[in-house]
Amino acid sequence: MAERPLDRPNEGLALWARLTPPGSAALASFGLRGPGASRLLAEIFVPAGRRSVAQLAPGDVAFGRVAIADDLWEEAVVGKLGPEEWELHTHGGPAVTRAVACRLESENAQELTACEWTQATVADPLAADALVALCQSRTDRTAQLLLDQYRGALAHELQQLAEQCEGGKLADAAERLAALRSRWTLGRHLTSPWKVVLAGRPNAGKSSLLNALAGYERAIVFPEPGTTRDVVTCSIAVDGWPVELIDMAGLRSATEAIEAAGIERAWRALAAADVVLLVVDRTLGWDDRLWEEVVWRAGQAVGKEPSQAGAALAHCLVVYNKADLPGRVSPSDPPGVVVSARTGQGLDALLAEMARRLVPVPPQPGTAIPFTEAQATALAEAEECLAAGAGVQASRRLRRLRQTGR
């Protein structure tokens, strides 16, 4: 494991980080700490009141001005968090934040990324990783699950597993560890969205359906086949889970080079999808050839040979579109969700089925969930130890993950 930034000698220099994301905002926040933090702040900040920076106590806040260049000042607020730990708050415009950053660099302060700052200031490595991940979560539901990990859900589970391994309860530990590892499928999406691809023939209504699910006109809708020639994406939440909807070019044989390139991108997007919505035009009826090809491509995404592509059916959801028009349906057609992108009919049922496909069994509050690649790798290594009957080695690996986050 690499050293955490504050574990390295900094020879008396201050450390700083931008705590708010880049871009225009009403407020920008910077963190400063380390042996040189108070000295640096005294150099660049002038309080409006009578007390100097050196006279402020932990918990005190002061309003004043920060020097961002020669004869150029900006209003600012500083707060003292500890003996050598501060926060500096300024206006959030890009020009101001760049100027503050340049001034801090000119004072030879060492810059840390927001991730490094969090890892350096939070003692528990798993809690630090959870806090970093929490900043990347996109919905309240995923944030709550990460907050559970920050509060110790994963750490407690690792402790219990290590004790089971040390106590010789290898079968119980193996079962419990397998359950924990299975939650990585969910955990990886606490910071990145599921990818849901809309596939189908030209004019099946994919773009109209994407617009209906998004709630605004994200994709161009036109009756001419081949209107969508590239991948169009938008972000939504499905039952609280973050989802990136991907509208592909209509799947057909293409004669133009541009359209052929778009269709090839569409197939690549489909192979990487978590769920494929196969949009079928009910007015034209079922398309066996298209279904077989989509299932085969989805099978590639889950590592199956074409002959085993049936296992990929869980990734494919048939959506019969244009329910507001007379349809050519047959009892032998595969089951699916019937919708009308134009009227909104069936959209709630479609969203509910999408949520079920994404997260078949939603976790209860307080459930331990691995949420980083490093955690998933460590758990796999511990499972290998258990499979070999090496309970002590499994315990050591779990404890190392608990203590280092790696």
C-alpha positions as CSV (number, residue, x, y, z in Angstrom):
1,M,0.0,0.0,0.0
2,A,1.3,3.5,-0.9
3,E,2.0,5.8,2.0
4,R,-0.8,8.2,2.9
5,P,0.2,11.8,2.1
6,L,0.4,13.0,5.8
7,D,2.6,10.0,6.7
8,R,5.4,11.5,4.6
9,P,7.7,14.2,6.0
10,N,6.7,17.5,4.6
11,E,9.6,19.5,6.1
12,G,7.2,22.0,7.7
13,L,5.3,22.8,4.6
14,A,1.5,23.3,4.6
15,L,-0.7,20.8,2.8
16,W,-3.8,22.1,1.0
17,A,-6.6,20.7,-1.2
18,R,-9.7,22.1,-3.0
19,L,-12.6,20.6,-1.1
20,T,-15.4,21.7,-3.4
21,P,-15.7,20.4,-7.0
22,P,-14.3,22.5,-9.9
23,G,-16.6,24.8,-11.8
24,S,-18.7,27.9,-11.1
25,A,-20.3,28.0,-7.7
26,A,-21.3,30.5,-5.0
27,L,-18.6,29.2,-2.6
28,A,-15.3,27.5,-2.9
29,S,-13.7,25.7,0.1
30,F,-10.0,24.9,0.6
31,G,-8.5,22.8,3.4
32,L,-5.1,23.6,4.9
33,R,-3.2,21.7,7.5
34,G,0.3,20.7,8.5
35,P,3.1,22.4,10.5
36,G,3.2,25.4,8.1
37,A,-0.5,26.0,7.8
38,S,-0.9,28.7,10.4
39,R,2.2,30.5,9.2
40,L,1.0,30.4,5.6
41,L,-2.5,31.7,6.5
42,A,-1.0,34.5,8.5
43,E,0.9,35.6,5.4
44,I,-2.0,35.7,3.0
45,F,-5.1,36.4,5.2
46,V,-6.0,39.7,7.0
47,P,-8.9,39.4,9.4
48,A,-11.5,42.3,9.4
49,G,-11.6,42.2,13.3
50,R,-8.8,42.8,15.8
51,R,-7.8,39.3,16.4
52,S,-4.9,37.9,14.2
53,V,-4.8,34.4,12.8
54,A,-2.4,33.5,15.6
55,Q,-5.0,34.5,18.2
56,L,-7.8,32.3,16.8
57,A,-8.7,29.1,18.8
58,P,-10.1,25.8,17.4
59,G,-13.7,26.4,16.5
60,D,-13.2,30.1,15.8
61,V,-14.3,31.7,12.5
62,A,-13.0,35.0,11.1
63,F,-14.1,37.1,8.2
64,G,-11.5,39.1,6.2
65,R,-9.5,39.3,3.0
66,V,-7.1,36.9,1.3
67,A,-4.3,38.3,-0.9
68,I,-4.5,36.5,-4.2
69,A,-1.9,38.6,-6.0
70,D,0.0,41.9,-5.6
71,D,-2.5,44.6,-4.5
72,L,-5.4,42.2,-5.3
73,W,-7.6,40.9,-2.5
74,E,-10.7,38.7,-2.2
75,E,-13.2,38.4,0.6
76,A,-12.8,35.2,2.5
77,V,-13.8,33.4,5.7
78,V,-11.4,31.2,7.6
79,G,-12.2,28.6,10.3
80,K,-9.8,27.0,12.6
81,L,-10.5,23.2,13.1
82,G,-7.4,22.3,15.1
83,P,-3.9,23.5,16.1
84,E,-2.7,23.2,12.5
85,E,-5.9,22.6,10.5
86,W,-7.9,25.2,8.8
87,E,-10.6,25.8,6.2
88,L,-10.6,28.8,3.8
89,H,-13.8,29.8,2.0
90,T,-13.9,32.2,-0.9
91,H,-16.3,33.1,-3.7
92,G,-16.7,30.2,-6.1
93,G,-16.0,31.7,-9.5
94,P,-13.3,29.9,-11.5
95,A,-11.0,33.0,-11.7
96,V,-11.0,33.4,-7.9
97,T,-10.4,29.7,-7.2
98,R,-7.6,29.6,-9.7
99,A,-6.0,32.7,-8.1
100,V,-6.2,31.3,-4.6
101,A,-4.7,28.0,-5.8
102,C,-1.8,29.9,-7.5
103,R,-1.2,31.9,-4.3
104,L,-1.1,28.7,-2.2
105,E,1.4,27.2,-4.7
106,S,3.5,30.3,-4.6
107,E,3.9,29.8,-0.8
108,N,5.3,26.3,-1.5
109,A,2.3,24.6,0.0
110,Q,1.9,21.0,-1.1
111,E,-1.3,20.3,-3.1
112,L,-3.3,17.1,-2.4
113,T,-6.3,15.8,-4.4
114,A,-9.6,15.7,-2.6
115,C,-9.2,11.9,-2.4
116,E,-5.7,12.2,-0.9
117,W,-6.9,14.8,1.5
118,T,-9.8,12.6,2.7
119,Q,-7.5,9.6,3.1
120,A,-5.0,11.7,5.0
121,T,-7.5,13.2,7.4
122,V,-9.7,10.2,8.2
123,A,-8.0,7.7,10.4
124,D,-10.0,4.6,9.4
125,P,-8.9,3.6,5.8
126,L,-12.3,2.0,5.0
127,A,-14.1,5.0,6.3
128,A,-11.9,7.3,4.3
129,D,-12.6,5.3,1.1
130,A,-16.3,5.4,1.8
131,L,-16.1,9.1,2.3
132,V,-14.4,9.5,-1.1
133,A,-16.9,7.2,-2.7
134,L,-19.8,9.1,-1.0
135,C,-18.7,12.3,-2.9
136,Q,-19.0,10.3,-6.2
137,S,-22.5,8.8,-5.5
138,R,-25.3,10.1,-7.7
139,T,-28.5,9.3,-5.8
140,D,-29.7,9.4,-2.3
141,R,-30.1,5.6,-2.2
142,T,-26.5,4.9,-3.2
143,A,-25.3,7.6,-0.8
144,Q,-27.2,6.0,2.1
145,L,-25.5,2.6,1.4
146,L,-22.1,4.3,1.3
147,L,-22.9,6.1,4.5
148,D,-23.5,2.7,6.1
149,Q,-20.0,1.7,5.0
150,Y,-18.6,4.9,6.4
151,R,-20.2,4.2,9.7
152,G,-18.6,0.8,9.9
153,A,-20.9,-1.8,8.2
154,L,-18.1,-3.3,6.1
155,A,-15.4,-3.0,8.8
156,H,-17.7,-4.9,11.3
157,E,-18.3,-7.6,8.8
158,L,-14.6,-8.1,8.1
159,Q,-13.9,-8.3,11.8
160,Q,-16.6,-11.0,12.2
161,L,-15.3,-12.9,9.3
162,A,-11.7,-12.8,10.5
163,E,-12.8,-14.1,13.9
164,Q,-14.8,-17.0,12.3
165,C,-11.7,-18.0,10.3
166,E,-9.5,-17.9,13.4
167,G,-12.0,-19.9,15.3
168,G,-12.0,-22.7,12.8
169,K,-15.5,-22.1,11.5
170,L,-14.4,-22.3,7.9
171,A,-17.6,-23.4,6.4
172,D,-19.6,-20.7,8.0
173,A,-17.0,-18.1,7.1
174,A,-16.9,-19.3,3.5
175,E,-20.7,-19.0,3.1
176,R,-20.6,-15.5,4.7
177,L,-17.7,-14.4,2.6
178,A,-19.4,-15.6,-0.6
179,A,-22.5,-13.6,0.3
180,L,-20.3,-10.5,0.9
181,R,-18.5,-10.9,-2.4
182,S,-21.7,-11.3,-4.3
183,R,-22.6,-7.7,-3.2
184,W,-19.7,-6.4,-5.3
185,T,-22.0,-6.4,-8.3
186,L,-24.1,-3.8,-6.5
187,G,-21.1,-2.1,-4.8
188,R,-19.3,-1.2,-8.0
189,H,-22.4,0.8,-9.1
190,L,-22.6,2.9,-5.9
191,T,-20.2,5.3,-7.6
192,S,-20.8,4.6,-11.3
193,P,-24.2,4.1,-13.1
194,W,-25.6,0.9,-14.5
195,K,-25.6,1.0,-18.3
196,V,-29.0,0.3,-19.9
197,V,-28.9,0.1,-23.7
198,L,-32.0,0.6,-25.9
199,A,-31.6,-1.7,-29.0
200,G,-33.9,-2.5,-31.9
201,R,-34.6,-1.9,-35.5
202,P,-34.8,1.6,-37.0
203,N,-38.1,3.4,-36.2
204,A,-38.9,1.0,-33.3
205,G,-39.3,4.0,-31.1
206,K,-36.0,3.8,-29.1
207,S,-35.3,7.5,-29.2
208,S,-38.9,8.3,-28.2
209,L,-38.7,5.8,-25.4
210,L,-35.4,7.3,-24.1
211,N,-37.0,10.8,-24.2
212,A,-40.0,9.5,-22.3
213,L,-37.9,7.8,-19.6
214,A,-35.6,10.9,-19.3
215,G,-38.6,13.3,-19.1
216,Y,-37.2,15.6,-21.8
217,E,-36.2,15.6,-25.4
218,R,-32.7,14.2,-25.2
219,A,-32.7,12.4,-28.6
220,I,-33.9,13.5,-32.0
221,V,-37.1,11.8,-33.1
222,F,-37.9,11.6,-36.8
223,P,-39.7,9.0,-38.9
224,E,-36.8,8.6,-41.4
225,P,-34.8,5.4,-40.7
226,G,-31.2,5.9,-39.6
227,T,-31.9,9.2,-37.8
228,T,-29.8,8.1,-34.8
229,R,-26.4,7.4,-36.2
230,D,-24.3,7.5,-33.0
231,V,-24.8,6.6,-29.4
232,V,-26.9,9.0,-27.4
233,T,-26.8,8.9,-23.6
234,C,-28.6,10.5,-20.6
235,S,-28.6,9.9,-16.9
236,I,-31.7,9.0,-14.8
237,A,-32.5,7.3,-11.5
238,V,-34.5,4.0,-11.5
239,D,-36.0,3.3,-8.1
240,G,-33.1,5.3,-6.6
241,W,-30.4,3.5,-8.6
242,P,-28.2,5.6,-11.0
243,V,-28.7,4.6,-14.6
244,E,-27.1,5.7,-17.9
245,L,-29.6,5.2,-20.7
246,I,-27.9,4.5,-24.1
247,D,-29.8,5.0,-27.3
248,M,-28.1,3.1,-30.1
249,A,-28.3,3.4,-33.9
250,G,-31.0,1.2,-35.3
251,L,-29.7,-2.3,-35.9
252,R,-29.8,-3.2,-39.6
253,S,-27.4,-3.7,-42.6
254,A,-25.9,-0.4,-43.5
255,T,-24.6,0.8,-46.8
256,E,-23.2,4.2,-45.8
257,A,-19.9,4.3,-44.0
258,I,-21.1,6.7,-41.4
259,E,-24.2,4.7,-40.5
260,A,-22.2,1.4,-40.5
261,A,-19.7,3.0,-38.0
262,G,-22.7,4.0,-35.8
263,I,-24.1,0.5,-35.9
264,E,-20.7,-0.9,-34.9
265,R,-20.6,1.4,-31.9
266,A,-24.1,0.3,-31.1
267,W,-23.0,-3.3,-30.9
268,R,-20.0,-2.4,-28.7
269,A,-22.3,-0.5,-26.4
270,L,-24.7,-3.5,-26.2
271,A,-21.9,-5.9,-25.3
272,A,-20.9,-3.7,-22.4
273,A,-24.5,-3.2,-21.1
274,D,-25.8,-4.3,-17.7
275,V,-29.3,-4.5,-19.2
276,V,-30.5,-4.5,-22.8
277,L,-33.9,-3.1,-23.6
278,L,-34.9,-4.8,-26.9
279,V,-37.4,-2.3,-28.3
280,V,-39.9,-4.0,-30.7
281,D,-42.4,-2.2,-32.9
282,R,-45.7,-3.9,-32.1
283,T,-47.2,-2.8,-35.4
284,L,-44.6,-4.9,-37.3
285,G,-44.5,-7.9,-35.0
286,W,-41.7,-10.1,-33.6
287,D,-38.2,-10.4,-35.2
288,D,-36.6,-13.7,-34.4
289,R,-33.4,-12.9,-36.3
290,L,-32.8,-9.7,-34.4
291,W,-33.5,-11.4,-31.1
292,E,-31.0,-14.1,-31.7
293,E,-28.3,-11.6,-32.6
294,V,-29.0,-9.4,-29.6
295,V,-28.9,-12.4,-27.2
296,W,-25.7,-13.5,-28.7
297,R,-24.1,-10.1,-28.2
298,A,-25.4,-9.9,-24.7
299,G,-23.9,-13.4,-24.1
300,Q,-20.5,-12.0,-25.0
301,A,-21.0,-9.4,-22.3
302,V,-21.3,-12.1,-19.6
303,G,-18.6,-14.3,-21.1
304,K,-20.8,-17.0,-22.7
305,E,-20.2,-18.8,-25.9
306,P,-22.9,-18.3,-28.6
307,S,-24.2,-21.8,-27.9
308,Q,-24.7,-20.8,-24.3
309,A,-26.1,-17.4,-25.0
310,G,-29.4,-18.3,-23.3
311,A,-27.7,-17.5,-20.0
312,A,-27.7,-13.9,-21.2
313,L,-31.4,-13.6,-21.3
314,A,-31.4,-12.1,-17.8
315,H,-29.7,-9.1,-19.4
316,C,-32.3,-8.7,-22.1
317,L,-35.7,-7.2,-21.5
318,V,-38.2,-7.1,-24.4
319,V,-40.2,-3.9,-24.7
320,Y,-43.1,-3.9,-27.0
321,N,-43.5,-0.3,-28.0
322,K,-46.4,1.6,-29.7
323,A,-49.1,0.1,-27.5
324,D,-51.3,3.1,-28.7
325,L,-51.5,1.6,-32.2
326,P,-52.9,-1.7,-33.5
327,G,-50.3,-4.4,-33.1
328,R,-49.4,-7.7,-34.8
329,V,-48.9,-9.9,-31.7
330,S,-48.8,-13.6,-31.3
331,P,-49.2,-15.8,-28.2
332,S,-45.9,-17.4,-29.1
333,D,-44.0,-14.1,-28.8
334,P,-41.5,-13.8,-25.9
335,P,-42.9,-12.1,-22.8
336,G,-42.1,-8.5,-22.3
337,V,-43.4,-5.1,-21.1
338,V,-45.9,-3.3,-23.3
339,V,-45.5,0.4,-23.5
340,S,-46.3,3.5,-25.5
341,A,-43.5,6.0,-25.6
342,R,-45.9,8.5,-27.0
343,T,-48.6,8.3,-24.3
344,G,-46.6,7.0,-21.4
345,Q,-48.6,3.8,-21.1
346,G,-46.6,1.1,-19.3
347,L,-43.6,3.2,-18.4
348,D,-44.1,2.6,-14.6
349,A,-44.1,-1.1,-15.2
350,L,-41.0,-0.9,-17.4
351,L,-39.1,1.1,-14.7
352,A,-40.1,-1.4,-12.1
353,E,-38.9,-4.3,-14.2
354,M,-35.6,-2.5,-14.9
355,A,-35.0,-2.0,-11.2
356,R,-35.7,-5.7,-10.6
357,R,-33.1,-6.6,-13.3
358,L,-30.5,-4.2,-11.9
359,V,-30.9,-5.1,-8.2
360,P,-32.9,-8.3,-7.8
361,V,-32.6,-8.2,-4.0
362,P,-32.0,-4.7,-2.6
363,P,-29.9,-4.7,0.6
364,Q,-31.3,-3.8,4.0
365,P,-30.0,-0.7,5.7
366,G,-26.7,-1.4,7.4
367,T,-25.7,-4.2,5.1
368,A,-21.9,-4.6,4.4
369,I,-21.1,-3.9,0.8
370,P,-17.6,-3.9,-0.9
371,F,-17.4,-0.8,-3.1
372,T,-13.9,-0.6,-4.4
373,E,-11.8,-2.8,-6.8
374,A,-9.2,-3.2,-4.0
375,Q,-11.8,-4.5,-1.6
376,A,-13.2,-7.0,-4.2
377,T,-9.7,-8.3,-5.0
378,A,-8.9,-8.8,-1.3
379,L,-12.1,-10.6,-0.7
380,A,-11.4,-12.9,-3.6
381,E,-8.0,-13.7,-2.2
382,A,-9.4,-14.5,1.2
383,E,-12.0,-16.8,-0.4
384,E,-9.2,-18.7,-2.2
385,C,-7.5,-19.2,1.2
386,L,-10.7,-20.6,2.7
387,A,-11.2,-22.9,-0.3
388,A,-7.7,-24.3,0.4
389,G,-8.6,-24.7,4.1
390,A,-6.1,-22.0,5.1
391,G,-8.2,-20.2,7.7
392,V,-5.3,-18.4,9.3
393,Q,-4.2,-16.9,6.0
394,A,-7.8,-15.9,5.2
395,S,-8.1,-14.1,8.5
396,R,-4.8,-12.3,7.9
397,R,-6.0,-11.1,4.5
398,L,-9.3,-9.9,5.9
399,R,-7.6,-8.1,8.7
400,R,-5.1,-6.4,6.3
401,L,-8.1,-5.2,4.3
402,R,-9.7,-3.9,7.5
403,Q,-6.5,-2.1,8.5
404,T,-5.3,-0.7,5.2
405,G,-8.3,-0.7,2.9
406,R,-6.3,-2.8,0.4
